[in-house]
Amino acid sequence: MANDKIKVAVIGCGTIANSAHIPSYMANDTCEIKYFCDIIPERADAAVEKYGCGKAVYDYHEILDDPEIEAVSVCTPNLAHPTISIDFLRAGKNVLCEKPAARTYAEALEMQKAQHETGKVLNIGVVNRFNENVNQIRKLIADGALGEVYHVYVSFRAHRSIPGLGGAFTTKAIAGGGALIDWGVHYLDIVMYCTGDPQPLTVSGKAFCKLGKDMKNYVYESMWSEMTKDVENGTYDVDDSVTAFVRTEGPTITLNGAWAQNIGVADTYIDFLGDKAGIRLNYGGGFTMWGTADGKLTSEAFNTNTYPMFQCEIDSFLKCIRSGEKLPSHIDQFVITSKMMQAMYDSSEQDREIDLR
């Protein structure tokens, strides 16, 4: 068995599956995709035709008991993440679930519980933990190059970039939230990973649902997942911008994020502020470190990405199934980020600071 290719099922054949998961599996010669599953039959059928392999199925329950399947990617809307992941874990399969793990912290804890009970792999798609620039920042911090990292500032602001307006992305019952849970999860996870996953202590936040509420008159230049939009009959009840302040056992964190703002300049970066040096990571790109040496100000630019992070994520997932290695994207790490995001939403709804101690 150890020398056989790992048989994979991809559950959900939408945008993230086709842009990241499926191509990465296809490029790895230690696995083969046996099933493409989607409740929209045309999507599963299209995947089989496009990639020239596998079988289309429309209900994941049909393949739960297939003894050949070892690895599963869950690429569905957030609502279905916990149920599908837990069902496959209890069926003895190893799971890579797209971010966020779930709509709420409570649901994420249920997923963690199922992983602990089954002993199978449950990794979450916080893909930046497989980004070479992010890992270099993590090492610089761990090695003391920044001294004490006392504060981190997070900005993920765009002009008008609400995805799939009126569809699953903007329906709270399906997605769990908007800009914070969709974009902010990546930025917060980078902060947590680079600073050693410190426990959050207190959280104060406010989420706003403003620019997308009048869906029919929403003006934009481009839209991620536009094929899912429904401005005529859909729902918009999630946050299109959010701000928060977090105290942790490590640094404090300030967050300012927006899917949509009436400022036509995108600001997507993370500042790590240390008493010896500071780093600005340009999201998806390189970073610059500023400091002093020999009585002079210094700056140094870094860009070490040589291997696509989604490919690294998939490769690492497949390897850990055989090796038993616990990856940085394991559910045990992600639940900390989930806890922090939940507290931001709770703080916003209750108009008070949330104490997690």
JOLIN-V397020 format. One record per residue. RES is the residue in one letter. OMEGA is omega in degrees with one decimal (NA if undefined). D_FIRST is the distance of its C-alpha to the first C-alpha in Angstrom with 2 decimals. Layout:
<<RES | OMEGA | D_FIRST> <RES | OMEGA | D_FIRST>>
This chain:
<<M | -174.3 | 0.00> <A | -178.1 | 3.81> <N | 179.4 | 5.45> <D | 174.3 | 5.22> <K | 178.2 | 8.32> <I | 178.9 | 9.03> <K | -171.6 | 11.19> <V | 169.5 | 14.59> <A | 176.4 | 17.76> <V | -176.8 | 21.12> <I | -173.7 | 23.76> <G | -173.8 | 27.19> <C | 179.7 | 27.96> <G | -169.9 | 31.12> <T | -175.1 | 32.39> <I | 177.5 | 29.97> <A | -176.3 | 26.91> <N | -178.8 | 28.44> <S | -173.1 | 29.94> <A | -170.9 | 27.09> <H | -174.9 | 23.72> <I | 178.5 | 23.07> <P | -179.4 | 24.36> <S | 174.2 | 22.31> <Y | -178.7 | 19.00> <M | -178.2 | 20.28> <A | -179.3 | 21.04> <N | -173.7 | 17.59> <D | 176.9 | 15.50> <T | -177.3 | 12.16> <C | 170.2 | 12.47> <E | -179.6 | 14.20> <I | 180.0 | 16.63> <K | -177.3 | 16.34> <Y | 165.7 | 19.44> <F | -174.6 | 22.74> <C | 174.5 | 24.68> <D | 179.0 | 28.35> <I | 170.1 | 31.22> <I | -172.5 | 33.29> <P | -177.3 | 31.97> <E | -179.5 | 33.45> <R | 177.8 | 31.33> <A | 178.9 | 28.00> <D | -179.3 | 29.34> <A | 179.4 | 30.58> <A | 178.4 | 27.22> <V | -178.7 | 25.61> <E | -176.5 | 28.60> <K | -172.5 | 28.76> <Y | 173.8 | 25.21> <G | 178.7 | 24.62> <C | 172.7 | 21.26> <G | -179.9 | 19.98> <K | 178.1 | 21.96> <A | 172.7 | 24.88> <V | -172.1 | 25.17> <Y | 177.9 | 28.10> <D | -174.7 | 27.16> <Y | 178.9 | 24.06> <H | -178.2 | 24.36> <E | -174.7 | 23.20> <I | -179.3 | 19.62> <L | -173.3 | 19.31> <D | 176.8 | 17.63> <D | -175.5 | 15.19> <P | -179.0 | 11.87> <E | -176.2 | 10.11> <I | 177.4 | 12.10> <E | -173.5 | 11.03> <A | -178.3 | 14.01> <V | 169.5 | 17.62> <S | 178.0 | 20.78> <V | -174.6 | 23.95> <C | -178.5 | 26.82> <T | 168.6 | 29.45> <P | -172.4 | 32.94> <N | -178.2 | 33.16> <L | -174.5 | 34.30> <A | -176.0 | 30.94> <H | -176.1 | 28.78> <P | -175.8 | 28.93> <T | -177.4 | 28.48> <I | -179.3 | 25.54> <S | -179.0 | 23.72> <I | 178.4 | 24.43> <D | -179.8 | 23.41> <F | 175.7 | 19.93> <L | -178.2 | 19.62> <R | 174.4 | 20.75> <A | 176.3 | 18.27> <G | -179.1 | 15.44> <K | 175.7 | 14.94> <N | -167.7 | 15.53> <V | 164.9 | 18.84> <L | -177.1 | 20.92> <C | 178.3 | 24.39> <E | 178.0 | 27.22> <K | -16.9 | 30.27> <P | 179.9 | 32.18> <A | -174.9 | 29.90> <A | -180.0 | 32.62> <R | -175.4 | 36.30> <T | 176.5 | 37.44> <Y | 179.7 | 36.70> <A | 178.3 | 36.53> <E | 178.0 | 33.76> <A | 177.9 | 31.81> <L | 176.2 | 32.23> <E | 177.0 | 30.80> <M | 178.0 | 27.64> <Q | 179.2 | 27.52> <K | 179.6 | 28.09> <A | 177.6 | 25.17> <Q | -179.7 | 22.86> <H | -178.1 | 24.27> <E | -176.9 | 23.94> <T | -177.3 | 20.31> <G | 177.9 | 19.01> <K | -179.4 | 16.95> <V | 168.3 | 17.78> <L | 176.1 | 21.06> <N | 179.7 | 22.49> <I | -173.2 | 25.74> <G | 173.2 | 26.72> <V | -165.0 | 29.33> <V | -179.0 | 28.50> <N | 174.5 | 31.39> <R | 177.1 | 29.54> <F | 179.2 | 27.66> <N | -174.6 | 31.00> <E | 177.7 | 32.14> <N | 178.3 | 35.79> <V | 179.9 | 35.06> <N | 176.7 | 33.08> <Q | 176.0 | 35.98> <I | 179.0 | 38.44> <R | -179.7 | 36.41> <K | 178.5 | 36.54> <L | 178.4 | 40.26> <I | -179.3 | 41.01> <A | -179.2 | 39.04> <D | 177.2 | 40.82> <G | -177.2 | 44.18> <A | 179.5 | 45.25> <L | -173.0 | 46.64> <G | 176.2 | 48.07> <E | 173.9 | 48.07> <V | -171.9 | 46.57> <Y | 179.8 | 49.00> <H | 175.6 | 48.63> <V | 178.1 | 46.32> <Y | -174.9 | 47.70> <V | 176.9 | 45.45> <S | 173.4 | 46.67> <F | -172.6 | 44.83> <R | 177.9 | 47.76> <A | -174.6 | 48.10> <H | 177.7 | 51.10> <R | -171.2 | 50.07> <S | 177.9 | 46.32> <I | -178.0 | 45.57> <P | 172.1 | 42.38> <G | -174.0 | 42.37> <L | 179.3 | 45.78> <G | -178.4 | 46.11> <G | -175.0 | 42.43> <A | -177.9 | 39.49> <F | -173.2 | 39.97> <T | 178.2 | 43.54> <T | -172.9 | 43.21> <K | -178.8 | 42.91> <A | 179.8 | 41.50> <I | -172.6 | 38.50> <A | -176.9 | 38.14> <G | -179.1 | 39.66> <G | -175.7 | 41.87> <G | -173.3 | 42.70> <A | -178.2 | 43.14> <L | -173.8 | 42.07> <I | -178.9 | 38.80> <D | -179.7 | 37.92> <W | -174.8 | 39.14> <G | -180.0 | 40.19> <V | 180.0 | 36.78> <H | -177.3 | 35.64> <Y | 178.6 | 38.78> <L | -179.5 | 38.83> <D | 175.1 | 35.20> <I | 179.7 | 36.04> <V | -178.1 | 38.98> <M | -178.1 | 37.04> <Y | -176.2 | 34.23> <C | -177.1 | 36.76> <T | 173.0 | 38.96> <G | 178.3 | 36.35> <D | 179.2 | 35.90> <P | 178.6 | 39.31> <Q | 174.2 | 40.14> <P | -178.0 | 42.68> <L | 176.9 | 45.97> <T | -176.8 | 48.27> <V | 172.9 | 47.89> <S | -176.6 | 50.63> <G | 174.5 | 49.99> <K | 177.7 | 51.40> <A | -176.2 | 49.66> <F | 174.6 | 51.78> <C | -169.1 | 51.53> <K | -166.1 | 54.20> <L | -177.1 | 53.74> <G | -173.5 | 51.51> <K | 175.8 | 53.46> <D | -169.7 | 55.67> <M | -175.4 | 52.82> <K | -178.7 | 55.07> <N | 178.1 | 56.98> <Y | -177.9 | 54.14> <V | -177.5 | 54.49> <Y | 177.2 | 51.64> <E | -179.7 | 50.65> <S | -176.1 | 46.92> <M | 172.9 | 44.40> <W | 178.0 | 40.64> <S | -177.9 | 38.98> <E | -179.8 | 42.33> <M | -178.7 | 40.80> <T | -175.0 | 40.49> <K | 178.1 | 44.11> <D | -175.7 | 46.63> <V | -179.5 | 50.00> <E | -173.0 | 51.88> <N | -173.7 | 50.17> <G | -174.9 | 47.58> <T | 170.8 | 47.63> <Y | -179.1 | 48.29> <D | -179.7 | 48.31> <V | -179.1 | 46.25> <D | 170.8 | 47.24> <D | 170.2 | 47.97> <S | -174.7 | 48.98> <V | 172.4 | 48.54> <T | -176.9 | 49.91> <A | 173.4 | 49.03> <F | -175.3 | 49.66> <V | 166.6 | 47.25> <R | 177.4 | 47.88> <T | 173.0 | 44.83> <E | 174.6 | 44.45> <G | -177.9 | 44.30> <P | 165.9 | 46.10> <T | -177.4 | 47.90> <I | 171.3 | 46.59> <T | -175.0 | 48.72> <L | 176.9 | 47.21> <N | -173.5 | 48.89> <G | 178.2 | 46.90> <A | 163.8 | 47.69> <W | -173.6 | 46.12> <A | 176.1 | 49.72> <Q | 177.4 | 52.92> <N | 170.6 | 56.29> <I | -171.9 | 55.89> <G | 178.2 | 54.89> <V | 178.0 | 53.05> <A | 175.9 | 49.37> <D | -177.1 | 48.62> <T | -175.9 | 44.94> <Y | 174.8 | 44.56> <I | 176.3 | 44.01> <D | 173.8 | 46.52> <F | -173.9 | 45.55> <L | 177.7 | 48.89> <G | -179.1 | 49.15> <D | 174.7 | 52.26> <K | -177.9 | 51.49> <A | 177.4 | 49.93> <G | -178.9 | 48.65> <I | 166.6 | 45.97> <R | 174.1 | 45.92> <L | 172.4 | 42.55> <N | -171.3 | 43.03> <Y | -179.1 | 40.28> <G | -178.0 | 37.79> <G | -177.7 | 39.58> <G | -179.7 | 40.86> <F | 177.1 | 43.01> <T | 176.8 | 46.26> <M | 177.3 | 47.20> <W | 178.3 | 50.87> <G | 177.0 | 52.47> <T | 174.9 | 55.22> <A | 178.6 | 55.66> <D | 177.2 | 58.86> <G | -178.5 | 60.95> <K | 174.2 | 59.65> <L | -178.9 | 57.49> <T | 171.0 | 54.18> <S | -179.2 | 51.57> <E | -179.8 | 48.36> <A | -179.8 | 46.12> <F | 168.4 | 42.33> <N | -170.6 | 39.80> <T | -178.1 | 36.53> <N | 177.6 | 34.17> <T | -175.0 | 32.29> <Y | -176.8 | 28.92> <P | -172.9 | 28.78> <M | 177.7 | 28.06> <F | 177.5 | 26.13> <Q | 178.2 | 23.77> <C | 178.8 | 23.47> <E | -179.6 | 22.87> <I | 178.8 | 19.98> <D | -178.5 | 18.44> <S | 177.4 | 18.91> <F | -179.4 | 17.50> <L | 179.6 | 14.15> <K | -174.8 | 14.16> <C | 175.6 | 15.24> <I | 179.9 | 12.37> <R | -171.8 | 10.28> <S | -175.7 | 13.55> <G | 179.7 | 15.37> <E | 176.7 | 18.47> <K | -174.9 | 21.18> <L | 177.5 | 22.54> <P | -178.9 | 26.28> <S | -179.9 | 25.76> <H | -179.5 | 24.46> <I | -179.9 | 26.48> <D | 177.0 | 28.26> <Q | -173.0 | 29.94> <F | -175.9 | 30.72> <V | 178.0 | 32.59> <I | 176.6 | 35.34> <T | 178.9 | 36.04> <S | 178.6 | 35.92> <K | -178.5 | 38.45> <M | 178.6 | 40.73> <M | 177.4 | 40.73> <Q | 179.7 | 41.45> <A | 176.8 | 44.38> <M | 177.9 | 45.72> <Y | 178.8 | 45.81> <D | 178.9 | 47.31> <S | 179.9 | 49.90> <S | -177.7 | 50.86> <E | -175.3 | 51.32> <Q | -179.7 | 53.20> <D | 177.4 | 55.21> <R | 175.2 | 54.63> <E | 178.0 | 52.53> <I | 178.7 | 49.46> <D | -177.4 | 49.14> <L | -177.3 | 45.55> <R | NA | 46.52>>
